[in-house]
């Protein structure tokens, strides 16, 4: 019998699943061996989550922008997607055809809208291990065939493991077990509005992992995430509190536009309300000034926006009336002044060390 370590490697590399998926591609009449797939999943779920974490720590892949999940509704990426593709006979569908499977969820009924919706949902399904792509067409995986036959908790525990095949979530989970994590650090290349849209989807994915950590008493740190406010056109940091390994409820954060509709007490948004606590000069606070200079002399450099994010995380209670734009204006002016670079961009990497 395979050891847990050997089984985890087989599961994480999808070696067995790929062999079954090849039969699905080769023969349209192929009957997926569901009983065998249930046995496969049962063994995967019987192995403690902590052992999967040990595996990814030594086998992380490369993080890319394409791994930043964007979706609209979790059911459309999981249970509904599995039902729809199986009902179609799993022939292999394009983005447009996949979008057309969800007519009630696509507001504008045209090819572009169906394509975009289909692309976002099916790519998320693939990150969940329920679908796969072959020459531009998308198919249900052998796991996708049995997903809706699992109990709800089994589904969640399974997805907590399949998500760990994505390098982005490997890295985030590994990091949050050691320190606070700021999701915006993984979205530097995106616009503020896109960061806000993506954060809800990314939160849902990583929370699959964090819920499983809670079930096994694995502690983790806090998670910061960008939340775009269209009314003010500002990007405000939200925070999801960490877990001490002893107690806590299941995390529930909906996708994208539903971000604020489902939250537990351990999730809250940083509320920066107008009040009397305002910082007008960086040099007036020695702690903040030290933070500035420590970040600016980092070997790999930093950016104005990175310093803004750190200041909001560290000093949002002390200077609670300051909004993101207040921090940005203050920090941008100070950095440009001391570096003597008046045209330094907010996302431009730089390094500065005081002489002497």
Buried (B, 14 or more C-beta within 10 A) or exposed (E): EEEBEEBBBBBBEBEBBEEBBEEBBEEEEEEBBEEEBBEBBEBBBEBEBBEBBBBBEEBBEEBEEEBBBBBBBBEBBBBBBBBBBBEBEBEBBBBBBBBBBBEEBBEEEEEEBBBBBBBBBBBBBBBBBBBBEEEEBBBBBBBBBBBEEBEEEBBBBBBBBBBBBBBBBBBBBBBBBEEBBBBBEBBEEBEBEBBBBBBBBBBBBBBBBBBBBBBEEBBBBBBBBBBBBEEEEBBBBBBBBBBEEEEBEEBEBBBBEBBEEEBBEBBEBBEBEEEEEEBEEBEEBEEBBEBBBEBBEEEEBBBBBBBBBBBBBEBBEEBBEBBBBBBBEBBBEBBBEBEEEEEBEBEEBBEBEEEE
